């Protein structure tokens, strides 16, 4: 599949999706959101892809926000539709993928860019990264899940301050807040993400799928996360991966998971 705004490459079980709009600092427009959905969906359905890495082209930006020119003229109804469609098509979609998604934040991750990074299962950042939700400086609020995921990751007080001040934090502050898991140099960012991905790929993809579902359940209203965990735990016992994993452990050898 060919794309105009992104690059999708697969190698050794990892699909790397790069947002490629350098002249716009990789800002998200409708076309890019659709292409990201399509590429993520294709990677998730590809049995050879065990981990997905999302990053931005160049050294300046992961995603420097949404393309404001597309919605500056919107009214109330269109604004609501924009948020609903975007969340369904990309941000909620990423969060609920069964394939692990790592955000490799290489520079500015602002507005929709930070919201995309937060929708990924976890984040690593280069030491030049800057993150924030500047929407209130434009007379609007984050609309792609930012008001929900940021408090989950950094706590209510810190999230309130970041949203209300429309300020940015650097990579080390993001690390201290728990917004990112690791900080490294620009040159080592993708190698670090790939190293983590390789560790993930040693484990059962079926069990990881169940773990993602169980962890996400804790953050969904009206869902008993403990019950989801019980169900997913039980489901594991009916998989070939469970048989292989426990057999390999008892035989003191490395497991070779079939992913079934």
C-alpha angles and dihedrals in degrees: 000000000000124000135193100203105029140040120221119194129173126202134158095347096314124106112199115199114195122193102224113194100112095163088060095039086252092294115180117249128170093268093051092048090052093047091049090052092050094047094046091047091050092048092048090053093046109098089206093059112086099163134021123210119197119197143148130252120254128011101280106065146020089190118329094203140283124319098262093192089070096062108021090106097046124124127217096278095047092046091055091047091050092056094043094048094046094049092049096044101043123354102048088033092059094046092054099043113125091220114078113254121202120193112216100199108204106178130322116023103177133160108330089011093061089042089055091048091049091050089058115089092252141342141233121188141200116238091250093057120125121191135191149126105242097171097114088062086064095048096257138087130238106284105181098070099289096127089053106039098040094060090046090056105036105016133260099278096050091044092051091051094048093048096043096046094040084219133153131234126203127238096267092051089049088052092050090049092050092243091123129029099214140013123205141150123293090250094052098042100095093037088054092048089049091048090054090045090054090055090051091050092059089068134070112287089202092055091045090053090054092046092053090052093048096047092047090050090068090066098047120097115241094013122116103221092192091057091049089051091051091050095047091045090053092047090058090066090066095055133098088228091062091050092049095043096050093041091051091049093051091045091048095236137118114275119243102203116205092202093237 
